[in-house]
Amino acid sequence: MYQYHKLKVYTLAKDINVEMLKFISQSKVEFYIKNQLGRATLSIMLNIAEGSGRNTNSDQSRFYVISRSSLFEVSSILELLIESELISIEYFRLLDKKLQTLSRQLLALINSLRS
């Protein structure tokens, strides 16, 4: 088992990715938006995994910050989709709740590595 498998943030990021893959495969949203949304969502999970393999707290923290930045990118795209009426408010709230939880968890992890 790799170190990142033990992290709650990784598990939640993976769950969000599974949900996003389902959405992207079924959505009629323009390709360029689906592409960016998929890449940003995947970046959240991959940076957590990569950061967990780093040897110093500062290196780990840097990857977790990148992961959180990608999370903000996903959130921004979802806001665009809700305002364009391309996703339902219920679906947006479901995803947004998961993203907010993950954001708080990542921030706590980042802060713990910096102290």
N, C-alpha and C positions, 0 to 999 in steps of 0.2 A: 504494500500500500504506500502510495506517495503521500508526502506531508500535506498537500493541499486537500486530499480526501477527508482529512480530519477537521477542516475549517467549515464552520457554518456558512460563512460568506460564499464559499465555493459552491456548496450544495444549493443555496438559494439562487446564485447566479446561473447554475446549470438548469434549475427549474424554470427560471425566466427564459433561458435560451430555448428550452423545449417548447414552451408556450409561444415564443416568438416564431420559431420554425413552423409551427402549425398555422399561425396567422399568415406568415409570408407565403406559404404554399397555397393558401386558399383565397388570399386577398386579390382584389382587382386594383390595388394601389399601383401607381406608376412604378416601373422597374427600378428607376434610379433611386426612388425613396425606399423601396423594399431592400435594395442592395445596401444602401447606407445603414438602414435600420438593422439588417442582419449582421453587417460587419461590426457596427458599434456594440450590439448586444454580445456578439461573440468575443469582442475585445474585453468586455467586463470579465468574463470567465477566464479567458486565456491569461490576462495580466495577473489575476489572482494566482493561478497555477504557476506562472513563471516567477512571480514575486516570492512564492513560498520556497522556491529552490535557491534563492539567493542567500549568501552567507552572513551578510551584515544587516542590522536593523535599518540602516539608511537605504540600502539597496531594496530591501523588502518594501519599505515604506513608499519608495518612489514608484514601484509597480502598482501598489494598492491605490496610490493617488491617480495614476493613469487609469486604472480600472474605474475609479469613482468619476473621473472626468468623462469617460465613455458612457457611464450611467446617465450623466446629465445630458449627453448628446441624445441618448435614447428617449429620455423624458421630453426633450425639446421636440423630437420628431413626433412623438405621440400627441403632444399638444397641437401640433400642426394638423395631424390626422383628425383629432376630435373637432377642432375648429372648422375643418373642411368637411365635416360630417362623413368621414370615411371609416370611422369606427364608432361604435356605440358608447354612450356615456358609461354604461355599466362595465363594458370591457375596459375602457380607459381607467376607471376607478380600481378595478381588479389589478391591472398592471401597475398603476401608479402606487398602490398600497405596497406591493411587493418591492418596487423600486425604492420607495421611501425607507422601508425596513432595511433593505440592503445598503442604502446610502448611510444610514445611521450605524450599521454594523461595521462597514468599511471605515468610517470616520473613527469609531472607537478603536479599531485595530490599528489604524495609522497613528492615533494618539498614544496608544500603548507602546508602540515601537519607538516613538520619539521621546518618551519620558525615561 
